[in-house]
Amino acid sequence: MNESNGPALQQLRERVQRLLETSPRCHDWDHTRRVCAMAERLARSEQADENVVVCGALLHDIGRPAELRDKGRTCHAREGARLVPELLGEIGVDDEAFVSRVSECVRTHRFRNRLEEHPSSLEAMVVFDADKLDSMGAIGIGRAFHFAGRIGARVHNTAEEALSSEAYGRDDTAYREYLVKLRRLHEAVLTPSGRRLAEQRHRFMEVFFEQLDREVAERDD
């Protein structure tokens, strides 16, 4: 399943885009498109099966609507994996081995589940890394500020305020997201090509938040 399978792949894209219409903008169709592009790039570098990777990346967040409906009680990764056979079947993909490999990519892509649902195939590792890379660097910072603005959090705060705050509160800032999660992402990336990109994006985030701290503290030197 790649661009040479044009019509079927386009059908899958359209189905996923419709499913993600109501998703928050941090995990919307634009996010999925970026993850797909990065996953294809990593797949070529790592010599992974691009057919599996493309489908896994396209479908990785299809469980988000269910997770949103019940406010997080549903794990979107596990729910997405459950939906994979249905969506692939709708476009005529019924190879059980292929479907199983795509399902693994979806089930194991979540950072929070990585110890329980660790990616075992190269293709699942590629999708995991592509998703993590979209939470790092400039785009990761942009997404973090977007989320903070959506919940009404402050633009910036101190490390002490951020780390002592509760999720979805006034101090659940982009800085809190960085301190709690984003600064650790580069350590979780699994593929060699993904790690090289992760280190670059990690350094950018370090420099950005150091500068932000200086400006807010009025010591821009």
Backbone as JSON, one array per atom type, in Angstrom:
{
  "sequence": "MNESNGPALQQLRERVQRLLETSPRCHDWDHTRRVCAMAERLARSEQADENVVVCGALLHDIGRPAELRDKGRTCHAREGARLVPELLGEIGVDDEAFVSRVSECVRTHRFRNRLEEHPSSLEAMVVFDADKLDSMGAIGIGRAFHFAGRIGARVHNTAEEALSSEAYGRDDTAYREYLVKLRRLHEAVLTPSGRRLAEQRHRFMEVFFEQLDREVAERDD",
  "N": [[0.85, -1.19, 0.0], [1.09, 1.83, -1.16], [1.94, 4.93, -2.81], [1.69, 3.98, -5.42], [-0.5, 2.41, -5.32], [-2.6, 4.04, -5.75], [-5.74, 4.63, -5.91], [-6.86, 3.05, -3.76], [-5.28, 3.83, -1.58], [-5.91, 6.54, -1.51], [-8.6, 6.4, -0.83], [-8.34, 5.4, 1.76], [-7.0, 7.52, 2.99], [-9.01, 9.51, 2.83], [-11.01, 8.41, 4.45], [-9.73, 8.38, 6.95], [-9.25, 11.11, 7.3], [-11.88, 12.06, 7.56], [-12.6, 10.8, 9.95], [-11.01, 12.16, 11.76], [-11.95, 14.71, 11.87], [-13.2, 15.99, 14.03], [-11.26, 16.05, 15.93], [-9.06, 17.53, 18.39], [-6.86, 20.22, 17.44], [-4.21, 19.59, 17.91], [-3.97, 16.93, 17.41], [-4.93, 16.38, 14.86], [-5.89, 16.01, 11.37], [-3.8, 17.32, 10.06], [-1.64, 16.78, 11.77], [-1.5, 13.98, 11.45], [-0.82, 13.85, 8.72], [1.76, 14.96, 8.78], [3.08, 13.08, 10.37], [2.87, 10.87, 8.7], [4.47, 11.68, 6.5], [6.98, 11.91, 7.74], [7.27, 9.27, 8.64], [7.45, 7.86, 6.22], [9.86, 8.89, 5.3], [11.66, 7.95, 7.29], [11.26, 5.22, 6.96], [12.38, 4.73, 4.46], [15.06, 5.3, 5.02], [15.63, 3.38, 6.95], [15.1, 1.07, 5.67], [12.62, -0.18, 5.9], [9.4, -1.83, 5.53], [7.58, -0.06, 3.4], [4.89, -0.11, 2.71], [3.51, -1.17, 4.94], [4.28, 0.72, 6.84], [3.24, 3.18, 5.85], [0.45, 2.72, 5.99], [0.22, 2.2, 8.74], [1.05, 4.66, 9.83], [-0.88, 6.4, 8.77], [-3.15, 5.46, 10.08], [-2.66, 5.72, 12.77], [-3.83, 7.38, 14.73], [-6.57, 6.89, 14.77], [-8.16, 6.04, 16.82], [-8.59, 8.19, 18.44], [-11.06, 9.78, 18.48], [-12.81, 8.13, 20.05], [-11.43, 8.06, 22.47], [-11.58, 10.72, 23.2], [-14.33, 11.03, 23.53], [-14.95, 9.61, 25.88], [-13.37, 10.89, 27.69], [-10.7, 10.02, 28.04], [-10.75, 7.48, 29.16], [-10.74, 5.4, 27.38], [-8.07, 3.9, 25.66], [-6.49, 5.34, 23.02], [-4.67, 4.17, 21.29], [-4.93, 1.37, 21.56], [-7.63, 1.13, 20.92], [-7.56, 2.12, 18.32], [-6.01, 0.13, 17.06], [-7.81, -1.95, 17.19], [-9.68, -1.1, 15.35], [-8.37, -1.17, 12.93], [-8.51, -3.59, 11.18], [-11.14, -3.32, 10.18], [-11.13, -0.82, 8.79], [-9.1, -1.2, 6.88], [-10.21, -3.37, 5.58], [-12.39, -2.17, 4.34], [-11.27, -0.95, 2.15], [-10.48, -3.03, 0.67], [-8.32, -4.54, 1.6], [-7.31, -7.5, 2.81], [-5.39, -9.24, 3.66], [-4.29, -11.14, 6.2], [-1.84, -11.23, 7.6], [-0.61, -8.84, 6.83], [-2.48, -6.97, 7.79], [-2.26, -7.5, 10.51], [0.34, -6.63, 11.02], [0.13, -3.89, 10.51], [-1.7, -3.25, 12.49], [-0.14, -3.66, 14.76], [1.64, -1.51, 14.54], [-0.09, 0.63, 15.07], [-1.09, -0.01, 17.61], [1.17, 0.13, 19.25], [2.23, 2.7, 19.19], [2.1, 4.66, 21.09], [3.54, 6.88, 23.42], [3.11, 6.84, 26.18], [2.39, 4.22, 26.64], [4.62, 2.72, 26.16], [6.2, 0.88, 27.61], [4.56, -1.23, 28.21], [3.41, -1.86, 25.75], [5.44, -2.36, 23.69], [7.05, -1.44, 20.66], [7.84, -3.99, 18.39], [8.44, -4.75, 15.78], [10.33, -3.53, 12.96], [8.87, -1.77, 11.4], [6.85, -0.88, 13.16], [8.46, 0.44, 14.98], [9.35, 2.53, 13.39], [6.97, 3.99, 12.91], [6.33, 4.69, 15.55], [8.56, 6.34, 16.14], [8.22, 8.39, 14.22], [5.86, 9.59, 15.09], [6.67, 10.51, 17.61], [8.65, 12.36, 16.89], [7.13, 14.39, 15.83], [6.32, 15.65, 18.06], [8.4, 17.07, 18.92], [11.07, 19.56, 18.67], [10.57, 22.55, 16.68], [7.92, 22.23, 15.75], [6.87, 20.62, 17.75], [6.99, 22.35, 19.96], [5.24, 24.33, 19.04], [2.83, 22.88, 18.96], [2.55, 22.33, 21.67], [2.16, 24.89, 22.79], [-0.19, 25.52, 21.48], [-1.99, 23.68, 22.62], [-1.86, 24.5, 25.31], [-2.93, 27.09, 25.1], [-5.51, 26.46, 24.28], [-6.64, 25.32, 26.56], [-6.57, 27.41, 28.27], [-4.27, 28.06, 29.68], [-1.38, 29.71, 31.15], [1.04, 31.75, 29.37], [3.73, 31.35, 30.04], [5.65, 30.01, 32.79], [7.35, 29.42, 35.94], [9.71, 26.73, 36.5], [9.15, 25.49, 38.91], [6.47, 26.22, 39.38], [5.28, 25.05, 37.15], [5.84, 22.28, 37.44], [4.54, 21.67, 39.77], [1.93, 21.92, 39.2], [-1.44, 20.99, 38.18], [-2.76, 18.85, 35.63], [-4.39, 20.39, 32.88], [-4.82, 22.75, 34.21], [-4.31, 26.26, 35.16], [-1.58, 26.57, 35.19], [-0.68, 24.62, 33.5], [1.27, 24.75, 31.32], [2.98, 25.24, 28.12], [5.61, 24.97, 28.8], [5.45, 23.27, 31.01], [4.64, 20.92, 29.69], [6.95, 20.45, 28.24], [8.82, 20.04, 30.32], [7.76, 17.82, 31.66], [7.36, 15.88, 29.68], [8.3, 16.34, 26.89], [11.11, 16.84, 26.89], [12.17, 14.4, 27.38], [11.67, 12.79, 25.28], [13.57, 12.31, 23.22], [15.15, 10.31, 24.22], [13.63, 8.06, 23.98], [13.33, 7.41, 21.33], [13.7, 5.08, 18.67], [14.94, 4.17, 16.23], [18.01, 4.42, 14.3], [18.13, 6.56, 12.36], [15.97, 8.06, 13.19], [16.82, 8.77, 15.75], [18.93, 10.52, 15.21], [17.6, 12.75, 14.12], [15.98, 13.32, 16.29], [17.79, 14.18, 18.25], [18.65, 16.61, 17.17], [16.25, 18.08, 17.2], [15.71, 18.02, 19.89], [17.8, 19.57, 20.96], [17.12, 22.05, 19.9], [14.73, 22.6, 21.3], [15.72, 22.79, 23.91], [17.33, 25.12, 23.73], [15.37, 26.99, 22.99], [13.57, 27.1, 25.24], [15.32, 27.89, 27.24], [15.97, 30.47, 26.33], [13.41, 31.61, 26.42], [12.92, 31.56, 29.17], [14.89, 33.41, 29.98], [14.0, 35.8, 28.76], [11.46, 36.19, 29.93], [12.2, 36.5, 32.55], [13.45, 38.87, 32.37], [16.15, 39.03, 31.81], [17.69, 39.06, 29.44], [20.36, 38.13, 28.15]],
  "CA": [[0.0, 0.0, 0.0], [1.84, 3.08, -1.26], [1.36, 5.82, -3.82], [1.38, 3.24, -6.64], [-1.83, 1.84, -5.12], [-3.37, 5.27, -5.74], [-7.15, 4.74, -5.49], [-7.09, 2.46, -2.43], [-4.63, 4.69, -0.6], [-6.7, 7.78, -1.42], [-9.8, 6.06, -0.06], [-7.95, 5.3, 3.16], [-6.75, 8.89, 3.45], [-10.28, 10.21, 2.98], [-11.69, 7.85, 5.62], [-9.04, 8.85, 8.15], [-9.49, 12.55, 7.42], [-13.23, 12.24, 8.11], [-12.59, 10.36, 11.35], [-10.28, 13.1, 12.59], [-12.52, 16.05, 11.69], [-13.55, 16.61, 15.32], [-10.14, 15.94, 16.86], [-8.35, 18.78, 18.69], [-5.89, 20.5, 16.39], [-2.91, 18.98, 18.19], [-3.99, 15.56, 16.91], [-5.87, 16.38, 13.75], [-5.41, 15.47, 10.1], [-2.48, 17.89, 9.77], [-0.67, 15.98, 12.53], [-1.36, 12.67, 10.79], [-0.07, 14.03, 7.46], [3.18, 15.14, 9.11], [3.59, 11.79, 10.82], [3.01, 10.02, 7.49], [5.64, 12.12, 5.73], [8.18, 11.53, 8.49], [7.36, 7.81, 8.66], [7.97, 7.43, 4.91], [11.29, 9.26, 5.28], [12.39, 7.01, 8.14], [11.15, 3.88, 6.37], [13.38, 4.62, 3.41], [16.38, 5.27, 5.65], [15.8, 2.15, 7.73], [14.73, -0.05, 4.79], [11.41, -0.83, 6.42], [8.33, -2.06, 4.56], [6.85, 1.21, 3.29], [3.45, -0.35, 2.66], [3.04, -1.3, 6.32], [4.54, 1.98, 7.53], [2.28, 4.19, 5.39], [-0.86, 2.43, 6.58], [0.31, 2.38, 10.18], [1.11, 6.09, 10.13], [-2.18, 6.97, 8.45], [-4.18, 4.99, 11.0], [-2.19, 5.65, 14.15], [-4.67, 8.15, 15.67], [-8.0, 6.72, 14.48], [-8.88, 5.8, 18.07], [-8.71, 9.44, 19.19], [-12.44, 10.19, 18.77], [-13.35, 7.34, 21.16], [-10.74, 8.51, 23.68], [-12.13, 12.04, 23.54], [-15.73, 10.9, 23.97], [-15.05, 9.19, 27.29], [-12.4, 11.67, 28.46], [-9.44, 9.34, 28.32], [-10.86, 6.12, 29.7], [-10.32, 4.53, 26.28], [-6.72, 4.13, 25.12], [-6.69, 5.51, 21.58], [-3.8, 3.26, 20.55], [-5.56, 0.04, 21.54], [-8.88, 1.25, 20.16], [-7.19, 2.24, 16.91], [-5.59, -1.19, 16.57], [-9.03, -2.75, 17.03], [-10.4, -0.62, 14.17], [-7.55, -1.34, 11.72], [-9.04, -4.55, 10.2], [-12.35, -2.79, 9.55], [-10.81, 0.23, 7.83], [-8.38, -1.79, 5.75], [-11.16, -4.2, 4.84], [-13.25, -1.31, 3.53], [-10.59, -0.61, 0.9], [-10.14, -4.28, -0.01], [-7.11, -5.18, 2.12], [-7.74, -8.58, 3.7], [-4.25, -10.08, 3.99], [-4.26, -11.15, 7.66], [-0.5, -10.92, 8.09], [-0.41, -7.41, 6.61], [-3.36, -6.26, 8.72], [-1.69, -7.66, 11.85], [1.53, -5.78, 11.13], [-0.34, -2.51, 10.62], [-2.31, -3.13, 13.82], [0.94, -3.5, 15.74], [2.12, -0.12, 14.43], [-1.06, 1.5, 15.73], [-1.2, -0.37, 19.03], [2.4, 0.39, 20.02], [2.83, 4.0, 18.87], [1.87, 5.64, 22.16], [4.66, 7.07, 24.34], [2.7, 6.47, 27.54], [2.24, 2.77, 26.74], [5.77, 2.09, 25.51], [6.75, -0.23, 28.39], [3.6, -2.34, 28.12], [3.14, -2.16, 24.34], [6.68, -1.92, 23.04], [7.14, -1.83, 19.24], [8.79, -5.08, 18.18], [8.86, -4.79, 14.38], [10.97, -2.31, 12.46], [7.82, -0.86, 10.92], [6.22, -0.27, 14.33], [9.43, 1.38, 15.52], [9.36, 3.71, 12.51], [5.76, 4.78, 13.18], [6.53, 5.24, 16.89], [9.51, 7.45, 16.05], [7.64, 9.49, 13.45], [4.9, 10.26, 15.96], [7.41, 11.23, 18.65], [9.35, 13.49, 16.29], [6.18, 15.49, 15.63], [6.15, 16.32, 19.35], [9.69, 17.66, 19.27], [11.52, 20.65, 17.82], [9.68, 23.71, 16.52], [6.52, 21.81, 15.65], [6.47, 20.16, 19.07], [6.75, 23.55, 20.77], [4.01, 24.94, 18.54], [1.69, 22.08, 19.42], [2.43, 22.49, 23.13], [1.54, 26.19, 23.04], [-1.56, 25.44, 20.99], [-2.77, 22.99, 23.64], [-1.94, 25.35, 26.5], [-3.88, 28.15, 24.82], [-6.86, 25.89, 24.2], [-7.18, 25.06, 27.91], [-6.52, 28.65, 29.03], [-3.08, 28.13, 30.54], [-0.5, 30.87, 31.01], [2.05, 31.65, 28.31], [4.95, 30.76, 30.6], [5.75, 30.04, 34.24], [8.62, 28.87, 36.41], [9.74, 25.27, 36.57], [8.48, 25.08, 40.14], [5.03, 26.36, 39.16], [4.86, 24.07, 36.15], [5.92, 20.9, 37.93], [3.61, 21.47, 40.89], [0.57, 22.17, 38.72], [-2.26, 19.87, 37.74], [-3.1, 18.85, 34.2], [-5.53, 21.21, 32.44], [-4.96, 23.93, 35.04], [-3.75, 27.52, 34.66], [-0.13, 26.42, 35.04], [-0.37, 23.51, 32.59], [1.8, 25.51, 30.19], [3.86, 24.54, 27.18], [6.83, 24.66, 29.56], [5.17, 22.05, 31.78], [4.68, 19.8, 28.75], [8.36, 20.21, 27.95], [9.5, 19.48, 31.49], [7.19, 16.52, 32.03], [7.38, 14.88, 28.61], [9.03, 16.56, 25.64], [12.56, 16.77, 27.03], [12.56, 12.99, 27.52], [11.3, 12.03, 24.08], [14.72, 11.88, 22.4], [15.7, 9.08, 24.8], [12.74, 6.95, 23.65], [13.34, 7.14, 19.89], [14.21, 3.71, 18.53], [15.73, 3.9, 15.03], [19.18, 5.29, 14.16], [17.83, 7.81, 11.64], [15.08, 8.81, 14.06], [17.6, 9.34, 16.86], [19.69, 11.68, 14.72], [16.66, 13.87, 14.04], [15.51, 13.62, 17.64], [18.82, 14.96, 18.95], [18.6, 17.97, 16.64], [15.04, 18.73, 17.67], [15.85, 18.17, 21.33], [18.66, 20.73, 21.22], [16.34, 23.26, 19.6], [13.81, 22.85, 22.41], [16.51, 23.27, 25.05], [17.71, 26.52, 23.48], [14.15, 27.81, 22.99], [13.04, 27.34, 26.58], [16.32, 28.68, 27.96], [15.78, 31.85, 25.9], [12.12, 32.06, 26.94], [13.15, 31.84, 30.59], [15.65, 34.66, 30.11], [13.17, 36.94, 28.38], [10.4, 36.38, 30.91], [12.85, 36.97, 33.78], [14.08, 40.15, 32.03], [17.62, 38.94, 31.83], [17.99, 38.65, 28.06], [21.77, 38.41, 27.89]],
  "C": [[0.88, 1.24, 0.0], [1.22, 3.9, -2.38], [1.01, 5.1, -5.11], [0.02, 2.54, -6.54], [-2.88, 2.93, -5.07], [-4.79, 5.25, -5.21], [-7.41, 4.21, -4.08], [-6.49, 3.35, -1.34], [-5.41, 5.99, -0.42], [-7.98, 7.54, -0.63], [-9.48, 6.01, 1.43], [-7.69, 6.68, 3.75], [-8.06, 9.63, 3.73], [-11.05, 9.72, 4.21], [-11.06, 8.38, 6.92], [-9.3, 10.34, 8.36], [-10.87, 12.82, 8.0], [-13.28, 11.87, 9.59], [-11.97, 11.41, 12.27], [-10.82, 14.53, 12.52], [-12.78, 16.75, 13.02], [-12.41, 16.55, 16.33], [-9.56, 17.32, 17.16], [-7.2, 18.97, 17.72], [-4.49, 19.95, 16.66], [-2.81, 17.57, 17.63], [-4.96, 15.43, 15.75], [-5.25, 15.78, 12.5], [-4.05, 16.04, 9.73], [-1.38, 17.13, 10.5], [-0.43, 14.64, 11.85], [-0.58, 12.79, 9.49], [1.42, 14.2, 7.74], [3.81, 13.83, 9.56], [3.8, 10.85, 9.64], [4.26, 10.4, 6.7], [6.93, 11.72, 6.43], [8.36, 10.01, 8.5], [7.89, 7.28, 7.33], [9.46, 7.74, 4.8], [12.12, 8.27, 6.09], [12.37, 5.6, 7.55], [12.18, 3.69, 5.27], [14.79, 4.51, 4.0], [16.66, 3.94, 6.33], [15.5, 0.89, 6.92], [13.59, -0.88, 5.37], [10.4, -1.02, 5.3], [7.46, -0.81, 4.48], [5.34, 1.01, 3.24], [2.86, -0.42, 4.07], [3.16, 0.04, 7.04], [3.52, 3.04, 7.14], [0.92, 3.96, 6.01], [-0.85, 2.63, 8.09], [0.31, 3.84, 10.58], [-0.24, 6.76, 9.86], [-3.22, 6.66, 9.53], [-3.83, 5.16, 12.46], [-3.09, 6.37, 15.15], [-6.17, 7.94, 15.46], [-8.81, 6.4, 15.73], [-9.1, 7.05, 18.89], [-10.16, 9.85, 19.47], [-13.06, 9.44, 19.95], [-12.73, 7.79, 22.48], [-11.28, 9.85, 24.15], [-13.55, 11.93, 24.1], [-15.83, 10.5, 25.43], [-13.95, 9.77, 28.16], [-11.21, 10.86, 28.94], [-9.55, 7.95, 28.89], [-10.47, 5.08, 28.64], [-8.9, 4.9, 25.87], [-6.83, 4.2, 23.6], [-5.82, 4.57, 20.76], [-4.43, 1.87, 20.45], [-6.86, 0.05, 20.76], [-8.59, 1.36, 18.67], [-6.79, 0.91, 16.31], [-6.8, -2.09, 16.33], [-9.77, -2.38, 15.74], [-9.65, -0.87, 12.86], [-8.14, -2.36, 10.75], [-10.27, -4.04, 9.47], [-12.01, -1.76, 8.47], [-10.04, -0.31, 6.63], [-9.3, -2.67, 4.91], [-12.05, -3.39, 3.92], [-12.59, -0.92, 2.21], [-10.04, -1.85, 0.2], [-8.87, -4.95, 0.46], [-7.53, -6.23, 3.14], [-6.63, -9.58, 4.02], [-4.04, -10.04, 5.51], [-2.9, -10.77, 8.23], [-0.22, -9.42, 7.96], [-1.22, -6.6, 7.62], [-2.79, -6.33, 10.13], [-0.48, -6.76, 12.05], [1.14, -4.3, 11.25], [-0.94, -2.28, 12.01], [-1.25, -2.95, 14.89], [1.47, -2.07, 15.73], [1.21, 0.83, 15.2], [-1.08, 1.25, 17.23], [-0.01, 0.09, 19.85], [2.99, 1.78, 19.8], [2.81, 4.98, 20.04], [3.04, 5.68, 23.15], [4.31, 6.56, 25.74], [2.64, 4.96, 27.73], [3.51, 2.01, 26.38], [6.36, 0.92, 26.29], [5.85, -1.45, 28.31], [3.4, -2.81, 26.68], [4.34, -1.71, 23.51], [6.71, -2.35, 21.58], [8.2, -2.92, 19.05], [9.28, -5.17, 16.74], [9.52, -3.48, 14.0], [9.92, -1.29, 12.04], [7.12, -0.15, 12.08], [7.16, 0.74, 14.98], [9.45, 2.67, 14.7], [8.14, 4.6, 12.79], [5.84, 5.42, 14.56], [7.43, 6.48, 16.82], [8.93, 8.64, 15.31], [6.65, 10.29, 14.3], [5.61, 11.07, 17.04], [8.11, 12.47, 18.09], [8.41, 14.66, 16.04], [5.83, 16.2, 16.94], [7.42, 17.01, 19.8], [10.02, 18.82, 18.34], [10.51, 21.79, 17.76], [8.21, 23.29, 16.47], [6.02, 21.31, 16.99], [6.16, 21.32, 20.01], [5.44, 24.22, 20.34], [2.78, 24.19, 19.01], [1.46, 22.24, 20.91], [1.78, 23.82, 23.48], [0.08, 26.21, 22.57], [-2.45, 24.79, 22.05], [-2.96, 23.87, 24.87], [-2.94, 26.49, 26.29], [-5.31, 27.65, 24.8], [-7.47, 25.67, 25.58], [-7.09, 26.3, 28.8], [-5.34, 28.76, 29.97], [-2.28, 29.4, 30.26], [0.46, 30.65, 29.85], [3.31, 30.98, 28.83], [4.88, 30.85, 32.12], [7.1, 29.48, 34.65], [8.55, 27.35, 36.41], [8.99, 24.78, 37.8], [6.96, 25.15, 39.98], [4.52, 25.29, 38.19], [4.8, 22.67, 36.73], [4.98, 20.62, 39.1], [2.16, 21.65, 40.47], [-0.14, 20.88, 38.35], [-2.53, 19.99, 36.25], [-4.37, 19.66, 33.97], [-5.77, 22.43, 33.33], [-4.28, 25.13, 34.42], [-2.25, 27.41, 34.43], [0.28, 25.21, 34.2], [0.1, 24.12, 31.27], [2.57, 24.63, 29.21], [5.16, 24.13, 27.88], [6.62, 23.41, 30.41], [5.22, 20.82, 30.88], [6.12, 19.44, 28.41], [9.04, 19.52, 29.13], [9.03, 18.06, 31.82], [7.41, 15.47, 30.95], [8.38, 15.16, 27.49], [10.54, 16.43, 25.77], [13.07, 15.35, 27.18], [12.34, 12.19, 26.24], [12.5, 11.51, 23.31], [15.32, 10.58, 22.92], [14.87, 7.85, 24.41], [12.78, 6.56, 22.18], [14.18, 5.91, 19.6], [15.13, 3.47, 17.34], [16.92, 4.84, 14.93], [18.87, 6.61, 13.46], [16.88, 8.67, 12.46], [15.83, 9.47, 15.19], [18.4, 10.55, 16.42], [18.79, 12.92, 14.65], [16.19, 14.3, 15.43], [16.52, 14.47, 18.41], [18.82, 16.4, 18.47], [17.4, 18.73, 17.2], [15.09, 18.95, 19.18], [16.7, 19.4, 21.67], [17.93, 22.04, 20.95], [15.41, 23.6, 20.76], [14.55, 23.36, 23.64], [16.83, 24.75, 24.91], [16.48, 27.43, 23.57], [13.69, 28.12, 24.41], [14.04, 28.06, 27.48], [16.16, 30.17, 27.61], [14.47, 32.41, 26.45], [12.24, 32.4, 28.42], [13.87, 33.17, 30.79], [14.78, 35.87, 29.82], [12.1, 37.23, 29.42], [10.98, 36.92, 32.23], [13.56, 38.31, 33.58], [15.59, 40.12, 32.23], [18.11, 38.39, 30.49], [19.43, 39.01, 27.72], [22.45, 37.24, 27.18]]
}
